[in-house]
Amino acid sequence: PLLEFLPSMPKLATLGLELYGADEEVATPELPDCEMPSILSLDLQLREFHFDEFDVENSSIATFLDALRVPSVEELFISVGVWEVSKIDVNVTELTEKLASLSRSLLPGHLANYKRLSRMSFKLWADGSVWSKKQRIHDPLDCDILSIPLDRILNIPSVTISSFIPFLFTQDTDSGDKIVRDVDFNEQRRLRELKFVGCKDLTTMDVKRAVDSLKSLGVWRHIKQ
């Protein structure tokens, strides 16, 4: 219904949405594209996000963002409030895979085509009862980690990341292309400023691993802290 309503506002410049139930499945996982060239600022807040119910292929948020096209967008704000993780039988590997799926769905492939996008904020936070610090595991081989597909944000000059769990920057394995390793950074890459904000639950080792992931992809030397 929202995608059908938006075209009726052709002069809409700012779209801010606070969404509940974004993790739920939808009956129609594929929708026709909704072109909104007037939107300059997009702010998405996902509240009470349940990872135990999240299926990226059929989720409402993945379907919505895959269909919504905002070619003139200049700033993008994404906030995900994780809910009630501690009340389910957490499988760390499964959770990490779902986190990776979430970041890919929130940063769809067509994001790289938005040439006017100059600023993005991506925030993952606790919106309820989640795993405690005592439950956190800091072994890189057995840890809940947010994977951020670097391929999809390389064209954004300024990116801010906020997370209460460790995160790494990765190459998008679903793309089928060696985008990060093979691009000419001087011609195609615009990412210059990367900020880690509100990451007080992360350890020094967590931050080091995030930086190391950027170094392994050959990007860190081009970024100012």
Disulfide bonds with the S-S distance in Angstrom:
none
